[in-house]
Amino acid sequence: MLLAESTYDWEEDGQMYVPDLDHSTGIVEHAIGSFEEASRSMMTLTRALCANAAPSQEERVAAWAMVAFNNFVPGSIGFGARIRPSREAWDHARVSFLQTLPSPRPTRLLVLGKANWNNLPWDHWDQSTQTYRLPDGSCILVDHTAHPAAVGMSWAKLHEAIERLRSAPLPD
């Protein structure tokens, strides 16, 4: 699973858009179907998942079918890119974290962005195994990387982080 940070309202062609709770699904579908029009972050993620700078639609479909994607902070954090979640938004995200995990639970989680990583709930974190132990006893192997839109972050670097996590053995 790829865990992005948040989403925001935007204006396009004079119309205001407020993302709904299914926004994560919508932007993945947009990255698959209209790759050249996708956001920089979604283009970087798609290229990284496909290990290809110019992935075909078939490659995009196959790559995104293998991962779940969601934002840690639910709902919109306000208008425009580059704004940060409020303290209240981070607090709400920590409380609702387990609800953002799809069912069946992922076995691996790549957290995108330093602020996102720093705001995860750590009450179930097992640093010795780099896992997040869930209340039901299952665990998720967790790693983090820079945000796809971060300065200096390339799709190739992100691909390396994804592959490192994919190939890491799951703890017993």
C-alpha positions as CSV (number, residue, x, y, z in Angstrom):
1,M,0.0,0.0,0.0
2,L,1.1,3.5,-0.8
3,L,0.1,6.1,1.9
4,A,0.1,9.7,0.6
5,E,-0.4,12.6,3.0
6,S,-3.5,14.6,2.0
7,T,-5.5,16.3,-0.7
8,Y,-6.8,19.8,-1.2
9,D,-9.5,21.8,-3.0
10,W,-8.6,23.3,-6.4
11,E,-10.0,25.5,-9.1
12,E,-10.1,24.5,-12.7
13,D,-11.7,26.4,-15.6
14,G,-13.4,28.8,-13.1
15,Q,-15.0,26.0,-11.1
16,M,-14.1,25.0,-7.5
17,Y,-13.5,21.3,-6.8
18,V,-13.6,19.8,-3.4
19,P,-12.4,16.2,-3.3
20,D,-14.7,13.6,-1.9
21,L,-13.6,10.6,0.2
22,D,-13.1,8.5,-2.9
23,H,-10.7,11.0,-4.3
24,S,-7.7,8.6,-4.0
25,T,-9.5,6.1,-6.3
26,G,-10.3,8.9,-8.8
27,I,-6.8,10.2,-9.1
28,V,-5.4,6.7,-9.6
29,E,-8.0,6.1,-12.3
30,H,-7.0,9.5,-13.9
31,A,-3.3,8.5,-13.8
32,I,-4.2,5.3,-15.6
33,G,-6.5,6.7,-18.2
34,S,-5.1,10.2,-18.7
35,F,-1.4,9.8,-17.7
36,E,-0.2,12.9,-19.5
37,E,-2.7,15.0,-17.6
38,A,-2.1,13.5,-14.1
39,S,-0.5,15.5,-11.3
40,R,3.3,15.4,-10.9
41,S,3.0,13.2,-7.9
42,M,0.7,10.7,-9.6
43,M,2.9,10.6,-12.7
44,T,6.0,10.0,-10.5
45,L,4.1,7.2,-8.6
46,T,2.9,5.6,-11.8
47,R,6.3,5.7,-13.4
48,A,7.9,4.2,-10.3
49,L,5.3,1.4,-10.1
50,C,5.8,0.6,-13.7
51,A,9.6,1.1,-13.7
52,N,9.2,3.0,-16.9
53,A,9.3,6.8,-17.7
54,A,6.6,6.4,-20.4
55,P,4.4,3.5,-19.3
56,S,1.7,2.2,-21.6
57,Q,-1.9,2.1,-20.4
58,E,-1.6,-1.7,-20.1
59,E,1.4,-1.2,-17.8
60,R,-0.4,1.4,-15.8
61,V,-3.4,-0.8,-15.3
62,A,-1.3,-3.8,-14.3
63,A,0.9,-1.8,-11.9
64,W,-1.9,0.0,-10.1
65,A,-3.8,-3.3,-9.8
66,M,-1.0,-4.6,-7.5
67,V,-1.2,-1.8,-4.9
68,A,-3.7,0.1,-2.7
69,F,-3.4,3.9,-2.5
70,N,-4.9,6.3,0.1
71,N,-4.2,9.5,1.9
72,F,-3.4,9.4,5.6
73,V,-5.3,12.7,6.3
74,P,-8.9,12.1,5.2
75,G,-10.9,14.7,3.3
76,S,-9.6,18.1,2.1
77,I,-7.2,20.2,4.0
78,G,-8.2,23.4,2.3
79,F,-7.6,25.3,-1.0
80,G,-4.4,24.8,-3.0
81,A,-1.3,22.8,-3.2
82,R,1.6,23.2,-0.7
83,I,-0.6,23.9,2.3
84,R,0.0,21.7,5.4
85,P,-2.5,19.8,7.4
86,S,-3.6,21.5,10.6
87,R,-2.7,19.9,14.0
88,E,-6.4,18.9,14.2
89,A,-6.2,17.2,10.8
90,W,-3.1,15.2,11.8
91,D,-4.8,14.3,15.1
92,H,-7.9,13.1,13.3
93,A,-5.7,11.1,10.8
94,R,-4.0,9.2,13.6
95,V,-7.3,8.3,15.2
96,S,-8.8,7.1,11.9
97,F,-5.6,5.4,10.6
98,L,-6.8,1.8,10.9
99,Q,-10.0,2.7,9.0
100,T,-7.9,3.9,6.0
101,L,-6.3,0.5,5.6
102,P,-8.1,-1.6,3.0
103,S,-9.4,-5.1,3.6
104,P,-7.7,-7.5,3.4
105,R,-5.0,-5.7,5.2
106,P,-1.8,-4.9,3.2
107,T,1.4,-6.7,4.3
108,R,3.6,-3.8,3.3
109,L,3.1,0.0,3.6
110,L,5.2,2.7,2.0
111,V,4.6,6.0,3.7
112,L,5.2,8.9,1.3
113,G,6.7,12.1,2.8
114,K,8.6,12.9,6.0
115,A,5.7,14.8,7.7
116,N,3.4,11.9,6.9
117,W,5.9,9.5,8.5
118,N,6.4,11.8,11.6
119,N,2.7,11.9,12.2
120,L,1.8,8.2,12.1
121,P,0.3,6.8,15.3
122,W,3.2,5.0,17.0
123,D,1.2,3.1,19.7
124,H,1.4,-0.2,17.7
125,W,4.9,0.4,16.1
126,D,7.5,-2.3,16.6
127,Q,10.9,-0.7,15.8
128,S,12.9,-3.9,16.1
129,T,11.0,-5.4,13.2
130,Q,9.9,-2.2,11.3
131,T,6.3,-3.4,11.6
132,Y,3.1,-1.9,12.6
133,R,1.3,-4.4,14.7
134,L,-2.5,-4.2,14.4
135,P,-4.9,-4.8,17.3
136,D,-6.0,-8.1,15.6
137,G,-2.4,-9.4,15.9
138,S,-1.5,-9.0,12.2
139,C,1.4,-6.9,11.2
140,I,2.4,-4.6,8.3
141,L,6.0,-4.1,7.2
142,V,6.5,-0.3,7.0
143,D,9.0,1.9,5.3
144,H,9.0,5.6,4.2
145,T,10.5,7.7,1.5
146,A,10.4,11.3,0.3
147,H,7.2,12.6,-1.2
148,P,6.9,12.0,-4.9
149,A,6.8,15.8,-5.5
150,A,9.8,16.5,-3.3
151,V,12.8,18.3,-4.8
152,G,15.3,15.7,-6.0
153,M,12.8,12.8,-5.9
154,S,12.7,11.0,-9.2
155,W,10.5,8.1,-10.2
156,A,13.7,5.9,-10.3
157,K,14.5,6.7,-6.6
158,L,10.8,6.0,-5.7
159,H,10.9,2.7,-7.7
160,E,14.0,1.7,-5.7
161,A,12.1,2.3,-2.4
162,I,9.1,0.4,-3.6
163,E,11.2,-2.6,-4.7
164,R,13.2,-2.5,-1.4
165,L,10.0,-2.8,0.5
166,R,8.5,-5.4,-1.9
167,S,11.5,-7.7,-1.5
168,A,12.0,-7.3,2.2
169,P,11.0,-10.5,4.1
170,L,7.9,-10.3,6.3
171,P,8.5,-10.9,10.0
172,D,7.1,-14.1,11.6
